[in-house]
């Protein structure tokens, strides 16, 4: 009598969109801040939908969460620094005008 086939239990496959989202979110810090962060959010959204539709066969929700957190922090800091820079420019401009 032949031996029964060996069944190996496999965990869920990680979503490639989740991996791309996390890589882009990490790269958005040193390379191209806002652009890569926004693209990472798009891939994270796609990965969320893919994971939800996979009914447990597709994983990577932790990658998606990390990508979203990194991207939003990046966008928020960039926006805050932009506003501070504009305020500093306005202050310096007004100080220069009133100094004459």
C-alpha positions in Angstrom: 0.0 0.0 0.0 1.5 3.4 -1.0 2.2 6.0 1.7 -0.4 8.8 1.9 0.7 12.1 0.4 2.4 14.6 2.7 0.4 17.7 3.2 2.3 20.8 4.2 0.3 23.6 5.8 1.1 26.9 4.3 0.4 30.3 5.8 -1.1 33.1 3.9 0.9 34.6 1.0 2.0 38.2 1.7 0.4 40.7 -0.7 2.9 42.1 -3.2 1.0 45.4 -3.0 1.6 45.5 0.7 5.4 45.0 0.2 5.6 47.6 -2.5 3.6 50.1 -0.2 6.0 49.5 2.7 9.1 49.9 0.5 7.8 53.1 -1.1 6.9 54.5 2.4 10.4 53.8 3.6 12.0 55.3 0.5 9.8 58.4 0.8 11.9 59.6 3.7 15.3 59.9 2.0 14.4 60.0 -1.7 11.3 61.9 -2.7 9.2 62.8 0.3 5.6 63.5 -0.7 5.4 61.8 -4.1 6.6 58.3 -2.9 4.4 58.7 0.3 1.3 59.3 -1.8 2.1 56.4 -4.1 2.7 54.2 -1.1 -0.8 55.1 0.2 -2.3 54.1 -3.1 -0.6 50.7 -3.0 -1.6 50.3 0.7 -5.2 50.9 -0.3 -4.9 48.4 -3.1 -3.3 45.9 -0.7 -6.1 46.4 1.9 -8.7 45.5 -0.7 -6.7 42.6 -1.9 -6.2 41.2 1.6 -9.9 41.7 2.4 -10.9 39.9 -0.8 -8.4 37.0 -0.1 -10.5 35.6 2.8 -7.5 34.8 4.8 -5.3 33.4 2.0 -3.5 36.7 1.5 -1.7 38.4 4.4 0.4 41.6 4.8 -2.0 43.8 6.9 0.9 44.7 9.2 2.9 45.9 6.2 0.0 48.0 5.1 -0.5 49.5 8.5 3.2 50.4 8.7 3.2 51.9 5.2 0.2 54.0 6.1 1.7 55.3 9.3 5.1 56.1 7.7 3.5 57.8 4.7 1.1 60.0 6.8 3.8 61.0 9.2 6.0 61.9 6.2 3.3 63.9 4.5 2.4 65.7 7.8 6.0 66.6 8.6 6.5 67.9 5.1 3.3 70.0 5.3 4.3 71.3 8.7 7.8 72.2 7.6 6.4 73.9 4.5 4.1 76.0 6.6 6.9 76.9 9.0 9.1 77.8 6.1 6.5 80.1 4.5 5.9 81.8 7.9 9.6 82.3 8.3 9.8 83.8 4.8 6.9 86.0 5.5 8.4 87.1 8.9 11.8 87.8 7.3 10.2 89.7 4.4 8.1 91.9 6.8 11.2 92.4 9.0 13.2 93.5 6.0 10.5 95.9 4.8 10.1 97.5 8.2 13.8 97.7 8.8 14.3 100.2 5.9 
